[in-house]
């Protein structure tokens, strides 16, 4: 399939997976870095309460909320 047709079909919402070699597909590895952040007790308690409500870890909720906020900032640029 030519790139022009591929792009056109994709833009129309058509299934283009048959044109792809999925056996070689990979997820990009995102380098991880550890950071230490100090939070006040009230904030930790609130994070833990929300994490329990959602059934996730404190770290997960912090990552999701930070990612959402950064996406908002990026979309305004």
C-alpha positions as CSV (number, residue, x, y, z in Angstrom):
1,X,0.0,0.0,0.0
2,X,1.3,3.4,-0.9
3,X,1.8,5.9,1.9
4,X,-0.7,8.3,0.3
5,X,-3.5,5.6,0.3
6,X,-2.5,4.5,3.8
7,X,-2.8,8.1,5.1
8,X,-6.1,8.6,3.2
9,X,-7.6,5.4,4.6
10,X,-6.4,6.1,8.1
11,X,-7.9,9.7,8.0
12,X,-11.2,8.2,6.9
13,X,-11.2,5.9,9.9
14,X,-10.7,2.8,7.9
15,X,-8.9,-0.3,9.2
16,X,-5.3,-0.1,8.0
17,X,-3.8,-2.8,10.3
18,X,-3.5,-5.3,7.4
19,X,-0.9,-2.9,5.9
20,X,1.2,-3.0,9.1
21,X,3.7,-5.6,10.2
22,X,2.6,-5.9,13.8
23,X,5.1,-8.7,14.6
24,X,7.7,-5.9,14.8
25,X,5.6,-3.4,16.8
26,X,7.1,-2.2,20.0
27,X,6.0,0.2,22.7
28,X,8.5,3.0,23.1
29,X,10.4,2.7,26.3
30,X,10.1,5.8,28.4
31,X,13.1,6.4,30.6
32,X,12.1,6.4,34.2
33,X,13.7,8.7,36.8
34,X,13.2,8.7,40.5
35,X,12.4,11.9,42.3
36,X,11.7,12.6,46.0
37,X,8.9,15.0,46.8
38,X,7.9,16.1,50.3
39,X,4.2,16.6,50.8
40,X,2.4,17.9,53.9
41,X,0.5,15.3,56.0
42,X,-2.9,16.6,55.0
43,X,-2.0,16.1,51.3
44,X,-0.8,12.5,51.9
45,X,-4.0,11.7,53.7
46,X,-6.1,13.2,50.9
47,X,-4.1,11.3,48.3
48,X,-4.4,8.0,50.2
49,X,-8.1,8.5,50.6
50,X,-8.7,9.1,46.9
51,X,-6.3,6.3,46.0
52,X,-8.3,3.8,48.2
53,X,-11.5,5.0,46.7
54,X,-10.2,4.4,43.2
55,X,-8.5,1.2,44.1
56,X,-5.0,2.3,43.0
57,X,-1.7,3.2,44.7
58,X,-0.7,6.6,45.9
59,X,2.0,6.7,43.3
60,X,-0.5,5.9,40.5
61,X,-2.8,8.7,41.4
62,X,0.1,11.2,41.6
63,X,1.3,10.1,38.2
64,X,-2.1,10.3,36.6
65,X,-2.9,13.7,38.1
66,X,0.4,15.2,37.1
67,X,0.1,13.8,33.6
68,X,-3.4,15.3,33.3
69,X,-2.2,18.7,34.4
70,X,0.9,18.6,32.1
71,X,-1.4,17.7,29.2
72,X,-3.6,20.7,30.0
73,X,-0.6,23.0,30.0
74,X,0.7,21.6,26.8
75,X,-2.7,21.9,25.0
76,X,-2.7,25.7,25.9
77,X,0.6,26.3,24.1
